[in-house]
Amino acid sequence: MKAHSILLFILSAIAALAVLCHVFPSDGIQLGPVTLRMPSLEEILRGEEDEGETPEELMARRMAAIREARKNDFLDFFANDPARIHLPQDDLAFFDSLFVALDSAGSHRVRIMHYGDSQIEEDRISNILRDSLQTRFGGGGPGLLPVLDQYYTFSISEGSSAEPRRYLAYGPAEMRGAAGRYGPLAQKSHYDGTVTTTFFPVKENVSPSRYFNRLTLLSAGSDLYVKCNGAIQEPAASDSIRHIVFHLPDSTERVSVTHSGSHDIYGVMLDRETGVCVDNIPMRGCSGLVFTGIKADQLSGFYNTENVRLIILQYGGNSVPFTKTEKQISDFCSDIARQIVYLQEQAPGARILFIGPSDMSTTIQGKMQTYKQLPAIVDSLRVTAVRSGAAYWDMYAAMGGQGSMTQWVRQSPPLANEDYIHFTRRGAAKMGDMLYETLMLYYEYYKLANYE
């Protein structure tokens, strides 16, 4: 048979099938118990095909599309939102080591240290970050505290039977110590004799930080006698900071510790055996330029022993009124860079997050307005931090930028005090919430990128 004859036969067959498919009822012909059906011409021509995606494959593809859409939303926030964290080299894996530690906090302690100026006094901002992290990842206790005659925060109070001689790495010159031995709190207390300090919760505190099961006394000096909860330890003399640990009943909320000898106390830690610890370390009047004046071994030993994974530095506000020229701003930022690098050397396992100043207002032409130099200081600090290998959170932008402090003061109830510098407790809580939620956005992106 010739080729054109074969082609003519095929086309005739297709035409006949087409006519038959067209006239054959779509619901078939019933012949007794049997229903005759005719496939459509399309089905005949297509023949038997691949069944396509399985339900699992279909769902996996759609979930991948959803994750990609979520990633795009994250990436848009990370690139454009005023509350975003600026990262060195825009590295979205910058905090991964912290997040890995948080995910395993159920088996060990993870320590976060929040240093700052008077904006964080009384545990402001830090307490919100602590309570939220401990609720999510576990842990308890208020963290590292100074030992003072009277000391109060929103989380805990303390009272001592004797007032110590205090030495500070910041503040008045007459309070300086010898040879930079200030410890991780940038201060120490010296005692000769016996003193008892009691720690007790603030009534309003119903968060996980109210409860702890571990007390650690940080001390150096002569032979020491320490008694806590009926247990006694007598460590030998040492010039290095000793970690004197007492294990307490679970959910302890009040404890007294008695110590005797000629010795320095660098602080007391009230924590749980596992989970997240967040230390609040305010330095009134400080611009954050004091860390290089603390002996390296007194910082590195603590940071490494206590598994410090994040160091927050919240400074700049005290320098704003006096830092006006380009040179002054440049010099200040150079000094900040030295602090960041020094802390990175002492805590290689920790990430550093620098929080710049909030909006601040002063009288300009009879009106409360943002300090003229503040935006330039904020921009310079951001550039300095990320170039130095630290992350930067722009609190000035996050709260609304230029002129926002005036609005925070006028809010009812007020979110900032009438000094147009410091937040009220309510305002500080809002900033703490924003800091926590912003950090957790990066955590959620980490989980999405690595585990889902």
RODO-2510 file (C-alpha; in nm, 4 decimals, decimal comma):
residues 452
     n   res          X          Y          Z
     1     m     0,0000     0,0000     0,0000
     2     k     0,1286     0,3383    -0,0935
     3     a     0,2099     0,6006     0,1728
     4     h    -0,0669     0,8376     0,0637
     5     s    -0,3162     0,5528     0,0829
     6     i    -0,2073     0,4718     0,4384
     7     l    -0,2424     0,8377     0,5403
     8     l    -0,5866     0,8549     0,3763
     9     f    -0,6954     0,5437     0,5706
    10     i    -0,5742     0,6881     0,9038
    11     l    -0,7506     1,0192     0,8447
    12     s    -1,0705     0,8394     0,7439
    13     a    -1,0564     0,6292     1,0621
    14     i    -1,0062     0,9360     1,2762
    15     a    -1,2971     1,1091     1,0998
    16     a    -1,5208     0,8077     1,1557
    17     l    -1,4217     0,7974     1,5235
    18     a    -1,4881     1,1674     1,5528
    19     v    -1,8384     1,1259     1,4104
    20     l    -1,9041     0,8277     1,6348
    21     c    -1,7754     1,0098     1,9443
    22     h    -1,9875     1,3113     1,8546
    23     v    -2,3145     1,1209     1,8150
    24     f    -2,2574     0,8707     2,0955
    25     p    -2,4360     0,9822     2,4155
    26     s    -2,1953     1,1212     2,6715
    27     d    -2,3631     0,9197     2,9488
    28     g    -2,3500     0,5983     2,7428
    29     i    -2,6157     0,3524     2,6157
    30     q    -2,7881     0,1241     2,8624
    31     l    -2,8243    -0,2372     2,7424
    32     g    -2,9893    -0,4201     3,0277
    33     p    -2,7447    -0,4306     3,3200
    34     v    -2,4607    -0,3122     3,0971
    35     t    -2,3751     0,0479     3,0092
    36     l    -2,1774     0,1054     2,6901
    37     r    -1,9614     0,4149     2,6974
    38     m    -1,7566     0,5765     2,4254
    39     p    -1,4333     0,7601     2,5168
    40     s    -1,3946     1,1103     2,3840
    41     l    -1,1819     1,1671     2,0769
    42     e    -0,9357     1,3602     2,2929
    43     e    -0,8996     1,0641     2,5273
    44     i    -0,8489     0,8279     2,2320
    45     l    -0,5804     1,0449     2,0767
    46     r    -0,4074     1,1097     2,4067
    47     g    -0,3984     0,7444     2,4983
    48     e    -0,2866     0,6228     2,8434
    49     e    -0,0801     0,8896     3,0156
    50     d     0,1332     0,9256     3,3242
    51     e    -0,0815     0,9563     3,6364
    52     g     0,1123     1,2752     3,7363
    53     e     0,1911     1,3880     4,0937
    54     t     0,1073     1,1786     4,3922
    55     p    -0,0845     1,3556     4,6696
    56     e     0,2378     1,3681     4,8709
    57     e     0,4246     1,5261     4,5816
    58     l     0,1433     1,7728     4,5208
    59     m     0,1357     1,8782     4,8867
    60     a     0,5143     1,9018     4,9014
    61     r     0,5134     2,1293     4,5949
    62     r     0,2418     2,3502     4,7377
    63     m     0,4107     2,3683     5,0786
    64     a     0,7350     2,4661     4,9063
    65     a     0,5475     2,7459     4,7307
    66     i     0,3982     2,8610     5,0613
    67     r     0,7403     2,8571     5,2282
    68     e     0,8853     3,0532     4,9407
    69     a     0,6090     3,3116     4,9768
    70     r     0,6768     3,3325     5,3528
    71     k     1,0474     3,3691     5,2853
    72     n     0,9734     3,6549     5,0512
    73     d     0,7692     3,8236     5,3237
    74     f     1,0579     3,7784     5,5676
    75     l     1,3071     3,9111     5,3146
    76     d     1,0914     4,2171     5,2520
    77     f     1,0851     4,2924     5,6280
    78     f     1,4603     4,2336     5,6614
    79     a     1,5298     4,4715     5,3741
    80     n     1,2842     4,7512     5,4360
    81     d     1,1179     4,7645     5,7769
    82     p     1,2438     5,0328     6,0208
    83     a     1,2372     4,7736     6,3018
    84     r     1,4670     4,5308     6,1195
    85     i     1,8084     4,4348     6,2524
    86     h     2,0999     4,5486     6,0370
    87     l     2,3407     4,2569     5,9939
    88     p     2,7090     4,2446     5,8966
    89     q     2,7264     4,1839     5,5207
    90     d     2,3474     4,1310     5,5302
    91     d     2,4191     3,7800     5,6549
    92     l     2,0828     3,6280     5,7510
    93     a     2,2680     3,3408     5,9211
    94     f     2,4369     3,5837     6,1636
    95     f     2,2306     3,4721     6,4649
    96     d     2,2191     3,1015     6,3755
    97     s     2,4623     3,0016     6,6520
    98     l     2,2397     3,1787     6,9054
    99     f     1,9294     3,0087     6,7687
   100     v     2,0946     2,6664     6,7794
   101     a     2,1754     2,7305     7,1464
   102     l     1,8191     2,8446     7,2205
   103     d     1,6768     2,5312     7,0615
   104     s     1,8906     2,3183     7,2942
   105     a     1,8313     2,5302     7,6058
   106     g     1,6327     2,2461     7,7568
   107     s     1,9590     2,0642     7,8284
   108     h     2,1900     2,3525     7,9246
   109     r     2,1926     2,7210     8,0159
   110     v     2,2153     2,9910     7,7507
   111     r     2,3190     3,3344     7,8762
   112     i     2,2320     3,6719     7,7226
   113     m     2,3867     3,9861     7,8719
   114     h     2,2171     4,3221     7,8243
   115     y     2,4509     4,6129     7,8973
   116     g     2,3210     4,9664     7,8680
   117     d     2,2847     5,3128     8,0135
   118     s     2,0064     5,4456     8,2364
   119     q     1,7488     5,3633     7,9696
   120     i     1,7533     5,0020     8,1005
   121     e     1,7707     5,0781     8,4749
   122     e     1,5381     4,8781     8,7024
   123     d     1,5409     4,5956     8,4470
   124     r     1,3483     4,7946     8,1893
   125     i     1,3460     4,6356     7,8414
   126     s     1,5639     4,3473     7,9689
   127     n     1,2791     4,2067     8,1779
   128     i     1,0475     4,1800     7,8769
   129     l     1,3169     4,0091     7,6715
   130     r     1,3942     3,7718     7,9611
   131     d     1,0337     3,6822     8,0396
   132     s     0,9486     3,6187     7,6743
   133     l     1,2562     3,4049     7,6058
   134     q     1,2166     3,2039     7,9262
   135     t     0,8508     3,1413     7,8498
   136     r     0,9369     3,0168     7,5011
   137     f     1,2650     2,8313     7,5568
   138     g     1,2644     2,7576     7,9308
   139     g     1,4711     2,8882     8,2173
   140     g     1,4108     3,1117     8,5158
   141     g     1,5596     3,3571     8,7603
   142     p     1,6571     3,7226     8,7178
   143     g     2,0192     3,6468     8,6249
   144     l     2,3338     3,8283     8,7335
   145     l     2,2859     4,0904     9,0068
   146     p     2,5155     4,3226     9,2042
   147     v     2,5320     4,2718     9,5813
   148     l     2,4231     4,6001     9,7376
   149     d     2,2666     4,7316    10,0564
   150     q     1,9393     4,8091     9,8794
   151     y     1,8712     4,7074     9,5213
   152     y     1,5417     4,7001     9,3350
   153     t     1,4272     4,5988     8,9876
   154     f     1,0895     4,5130     8,8387
   155     s     1,1822     4,1469     8,8900
   156     i     1,3589     4,1205     9,2251
   157     s     1,4735     4,3141     9,5316
   158     e     1,7613     4,2583     9,7686
   159     g     1,8853     4,3860    10,1006
   160     s     2,2203     4,3386    10,2776
   161     s     2,3199     4,3641    10,6417
   162     a     2,6158     4,5873    10,5527
   163     e     2,6888     4,8458    10,2874
   164     p     2,9975     4,7567    10,0804
   165     r     3,2687     4,9701     9,9305
   166     r     3,1795     4,9828     9,5609
   167     y     3,4134     5,0170     9,2657
   168     l     3,2797     5,1097     8,9210
   169     a     3,4320     5,1025     8,5743
   170     y     3,2053     5,3986     8,4900
   171     g     3,0649     5,7023     8,6690
   172     p     3,2530     5,9212     8,9199
   173     a     3,6320     5,8918     8,9091
   174     e     3,6528     5,8425     9,2860
   175     m     3,4738     5,5077     9,2470
   176     r     3,7372     5,3500     9,0248
   177     g     3,9068     5,0300     9,1396
   178     a     4,2597     4,9013     9,0959
   179     a     4,4013     4,7434     8,7805
   180     g     4,0718     4,7124     8,5978
   181     r     3,9309     4,4326     8,8141
   182     y     3,5587     4,5016     8,7753
   183     g     3,4240     4,1693     8,6486
   184     p     3,1332     4,1100     8,4092
   185     l     2,9084     4,3672     8,5824
   186     a     3,1691     4,6425     8,5370
   187     q     3,1557     4,6840     8,9154
   188     k     3,2455     4,5025     9,2338
   189     s     3,1753     4,5305     9,6067
   190     h     3,4420     4,4870     9,8752
   191     y     3,3650     4,3459    10,2208
   192     d     3,5667     4,2977    10,5390
   193     g     3,3773     4,0791    10,7832
   194     t     3,0459     3,9003    10,7653
   195     v     2,7448     4,0115    10,5636
   196     t     2,4115     3,8500    10,4789
   197     t     2,2238     3,9382    10,1626
   198     t     1,8647     3,8359    10,1014
   199     f     1,7009     3,8202     9,7595
   200     f     1,3225     3,8243     9,7355
   201     p     1,0725     3,8641     9,4502
   202     v     0,8774     4,1725     9,3582
   203     k     0,5115     4,1053     9,4273
   204     e     0,3991     4,1951     9,0770
   205     n     0,6452     3,9585     8,9119
   206     v     0,4590     3,6426     8,8097
   207     s     0,6944     3,5535     8,5237
   208     p     0,9451     3,2633     8,5081
   209     s     1,2145     3,4994     8,6390
   210     r     1,0517     3,4812     8,9824
   211     y     1,1755     3,1241     9,0342
   212     f     1,5256     2,9760     9,0340
   213     n     1,7104     2,6704     9,1635
   214     r     2,0733     2,7767     9,1499
   215     l     2,2700     3,0531     9,3257
   216     t     2,6230     3,1356     9,2121
   217     l     2,8402     3,3778     9,4109
   218     l     3,1181     3,5419     9,2101
   219     s     3,4005     3,6220     9,4516
   220     a     3,7752     3,6784     9,4786
   221     g     4,0030     3,7477     9,7740
   222     s     4,0939     3,5788    10,1007
   223     d     3,9757     3,2455    10,2356
   224     l     3,5989     3,2642    10,2340
   225     y     3,3141     3,1229    10,4386
   226     v     2,9858     3,1091    10,2497
   227     k     2,6543     2,9752    10,3763
   228     c     2,3391     2,9437    10,1691
   229     n     2,0211     2,7500    10,2402
   230     g     2,1940     2,5500    10,5127
   231     a     2,4907     2,4467    10,2946
   232     i     2,8425     2,5756    10,3681
   233     q     3,1416     2,6205    10,1394
   234     e     3,4895     2,7454    10,2353
   235     p     3,6861     2,8095     9,9147
   236     a     4,0554     2,8917     9,9400
   237     a     4,1940     3,2365     9,8692
   238     s     4,2142     3,3320     9,5036
   239     d     4,2800     3,6430     9,2996
   240     s     4,0706     3,4997     9,0194
   241     i     3,6923     3,5133     9,0230
   242     r     3,5527     3,2001     9,1851
   243     h     3,2139     3,0566     9,0908
   244     i     3,0692     2,9330     9,4221
   245     v     2,7579     2,7367     9,3305
   246     f     2,4679     2,6356     9,5554
   247     h     2,1899     2,4108     9,4280
   248     l     1,8486     2,5061     9,5656
   249     p     1,5055     2,3445     9,5744
   250     d     1,3123     2,3781     9,2533
   251     s     1,1016     2,6950     9,2235
   252     t     1,2928     2,8813     9,4955
   253     e     1,1858     3,2461     9,5031
   254     r     1,3592     3,3766     9,8159
   255     v     1,7112     3,3035     9,9397
   256     s     1,9781     3,4430    10,1745
   257     v     2,3532     3,4035    10,1417
   258     t     2,6064     3,4822    10,4166
   259     h     2,9736     3,5389    10,3364
   260     s     3,2701     3,6208    10,5618
   261     g     3,6267     3,7328    10,4970
   262     s     3,8147     4,0123    10,3257
   263     h     3,6877     3,9660     9,9756
   264     d     3,5429     4,1151     9,6597
   265     i     3,1982     4,0200     9,5344
   266     y     3,1479     4,0546     9,1587
   267     g     2,7824     3,9578     9,1679
   268     v     2,5318     3,6848     9,2416
   269     m     2,3558     3,4816     8,9734
   270     l     2,0063     3,3496     9,0377
   271     d     1,9263     3,1075     8,7555
   272     r     1,7889     2,7665     8,6743
   273     e     2,0095     2,4720     8,5814
   274     t     1,8870     2,4891     8,2211
   275     g     1,7146     2,7392     7,9970
   276     v     1,7681     3,1026     7,9124
   277     c     1,9316     3,3571     8,1458
   278     v     1,9122     3,7294     8,0675
   279     d     2,1232     3,9727     8,2713
   280     n     2,0271     4,3388     8,3080
   281     i     2,3400     4,5548     8,3536
   282     p     2,2617     4,9289     8,3583
   283     m     2,5364     5,1912     8,3839
   284     r     2,3961     5,5360     8,4584
   285     g     2,5727     5,8132     8,2681
   286     c     2,7836     5,5682     8,0664
   287     s     2,8430     5,5913     7,6923
   288     g     2,9609     5,2325     7,6579
   289     l     3,3326     5,3050     7,6336
   290     v     3,4403     5,1193     7,9488
   291     f     3,4853     4,7569     7,8444
   292     t     3,8437     4,7925     7,7291
   293     g     3,9193     4,9118     8,0837
   294     i     3,8140     4,5763     8,2332
   295     k     4,0782     4,3052     8,2547
   296     a     4,0380     4,0548     7,9747
   297     d     4,0559     3,7454     8,1950
   298     q     3,7733     3,8740     8,4160
   299     l     3,5465     3,8937     8,1132
   300     s     3,6595     3,5962     7,9054
   301     g     3,6493     3,3566     8,1987
   302     f     3,2912     3,4472     8,2766
   303     y     3,1672     3,4601     7,9173
   304     n     3,3094     3,1181     7,8365
   305     t     3,2116     2,9480     8,1642
   306     e     2,8555     3,0773     8,1502
   307     n     2,7916     3,0018     7,7802
   308     v     2,7230     3,3634     7,6856
   309     r     2,5757     3,3579     7,3341
   310     l     2,4501     3,7145     7,2939
   311     i     2,5854     4,0434     7,4270
   312     i     2,3557     4,3432     7,3825
   313     l     2,5146     4,6878     7,4040
   314     q     2,2600     4,9697     7,4329
   315     y     2,4456     5,2993     7,4343
   316     g     2,4758     5,6365     7,2688
   317     g     2,2089     5,8440     7,4398
   318     n     2,4457     5,9968     7,6938
   319     s     2,6760     6,1159     7,4159
   320     v     2,4115     6,2799     7,1980
   321     p     2,4025     6,6247     7,3696
   322     f     2,7817     6,6587     7,3569
   323     t     2,8629     6,4992     7,0205
   324     k     2,7875     6,7597     6,7561
   325     t     3,0630     6,7904     6,4977
   326     e     3,1608     6,5322     6,2357
   327     k     3,4920     6,4769     6,4129
   328     q     3,3250     6,4235     6,7492
   329     i     3,0859     6,1722     6,5954
   330     s     3,3722     5,9950     6,4177
   331     d     3,5825     5,9782     6,7343
   332     f     3,2926     5,8429     6,9385
   333     c     3,2172     5,5728     6,6824
   334     s     3,5841     5,4740     6,6673
   335     d     3,5776     5,4260     7,0434
   336     i     3,2612     5,2150     7,0139
   337     a     3,4289     4,9989     6,7489
   338     r     3,7151     4,9264     6,9911
   339     q     3,4678     4,8117     7,2546
   340     i     3,2943     4,5778     7,0102
   341     v     3,6201     4,4230     6,8914
   342     y     3,7431     4,3809     7,2508
   343     l     3,4256     4,2024     7,3558
   344     q     3,4392     3,9807     7,0467
   345     e     3,7880     3,8748     7,1551
   346     q     3,6707     3,7910     7,5071
   347     a     3,3502     3,6163     7,3968
   348     p     3,4210     3,4421     7,0646
   349     g     3,1134     3,2233     7,1077
   350     a     2,8767     3,5188     7,1412
   351     r     2,7120     3,7466     6,8896
   352     i     2,6980     4,1182     6,9631
   353     l     2,3887     4,3304     6,9044
   354     f     2,4325     4,7058     6,9371
   355     i     2,1187     4,9083     7,0091
   356     g     2,1513     5,2743     6,9264
   357     p     1,9863     5,5640     7,1070
   358     s     1,6159     5,6367     7,0990
   359     d     1,4778     5,9635     6,9733
   360     m     1,5643     6,2439     7,2174
   361     s     1,4252     6,5946     7,2238
   362     t     1,5558     6,9302     7,3361
   363     t     1,4238     7,2864     7,3155
   364     i     1,4880     7,4353     6,9705
   365     q     1,3290     7,7722     6,8918
   366     g     1,0930     7,7301     7,1849
   367     k     0,9726     7,3808     7,0849
   368     m     1,0725     7,0285     7,1854
   369     q     1,2456     6,8846     6,8808
   370     t     1,4853     6,6012     6,8003
   371     y     1,8513     6,6859     6,8593
   372     k     1,9834     6,8008     6,5225
   373     q     2,2869     6,5723     6,5377
   374     l     2,0954     6,2595     6,6453
   375     p     2,0194     6,1189     6,2960
   376     a     2,3864     6,1511     6,1989
   377     i     2,4958     5,9769     6,5208
   378     v     2,2473     5,6938     6,4608
   379     d     2,3653     5,6430     6,1018
   380     s     2,7307     5,6467     6,2053
   381     l     2,6732     5,3969     6,4868
   382     r     2,4920     5,1631     6,2493
   383     v     2,7766     5,1703     5,9996
   384     t     3,0317     5,1290     6,2792
   385     a     2,8569     4,8297     6,4330
   386     v     2,8107     4,6294     6,1133
   387     r     3,1640     4,7057     5,9943
   388     s     3,2916     4,5801     6,3283
   389     g     3,1035     4,2512     6,2931
   390     a     2,8101     4,3352     6,5216
   391     a     2,4403     4,3581     6,4418
   392     y     2,2613     4,6907     6,4901
   393     w     1,9037     4,7581     6,5985
   394     d     1,7905     5,1124     6,5227
   395     m     1,5704     5,1999     6,8208
   396     y     1,5382     5,5559     6,6887
   397     a     1,3788     5,4322     6,3641
   398     a     1,1800     5,1567     6,5367
   399     m     0,9995     5,4036     6,7653
   400     g     0,9105     5,6360     6,4780
   401     g     1,2190     5,8423     6,3960
   402     q     1,2441     6,2176     6,4098
   403     g     0,9958     6,3806     6,6453
   404     s     0,8666     6,0528     6,7835
   405     m     0,9824     6,1183     7,1404
   406     t     0,7430     6,4113     7,1639
   407     q     0,4593     6,1845     7,0576
   408     w     0,5618     5,9198     7,3133
   409     v     0,5601     6,1812     7,5914
   410     r     0,2172     6,3106     7,4878
   411     q     0,0620     5,9657     7,4627
   412     s    -0,2008     5,8905     7,7296
   413     p    -0,0843     5,7186     7,9397
   414     p     0,2666     5,8476     7,8594
   415     l     0,5199     5,6150     7,6982
   416     a     0,8129     5,8448     7,7821
   417     n     0,8981     6,0820     8,0643
   418     e     0,8918     6,4585     8,0424
   419     d     1,2705     6,4694     8,0269
   420     y     1,2123     6,3630     7,6634
   421     i     1,4892     6,1024     7,7002
   422     h     1,3753     5,8068     7,9088
   423     f     1,0857     5,5713     7,8498
   424     t     0,8227     5,5168     8,1128
   425     r     0,7787     5,1619     8,2325
   426     r     0,4965     5,1192     7,9807
   427     g     0,7082     5,2596     7,6982
   428     a     1,0077     5,0448     7,7917
   429     a     0,7819     4,7373     7,7868
   430     k     0,6710     4,8248     7,4345
   431     m     1,0329     4,8563     7,3219
   432     g     1,1137     4,5260     7,4914
   433     d     0,8245     4,3594     7,3106
   434     m     0,9404     4,5006     6,9785
   435     l     1,2979     4,3863     7,0364
   436     y     1,1841     4,0340     7,1253
   437     e     0,9400     4,0047     6,8366
   438     t     1,1977     4,1353     6,5896
   439     l     1,4609     3,8887     6,7097
   440     m     1,2064     3,6070     6,6839
   441     l     1,1330     3,6972     6,3217
   442     y     1,4957     3,6139     6,2462
   443     y     1,4559     3,2955     6,4501
   444     e     1,1468     3,1941     6,2520
   445     y     1,3324     3,2576     5,9272
   446     y     1,6185     3,0424     6,0557
   447     k     1,3711     2,7608     6,1289
   448     l     1,2030     2,7999     5,7913
   449     a     1,5325     2,8016     5,6014
   450     n     1,6893     2,5101     5,7848
   451     y     1,4215     2,2730     5,9086
   452     e     1,0931     2,2996     5,7218
***
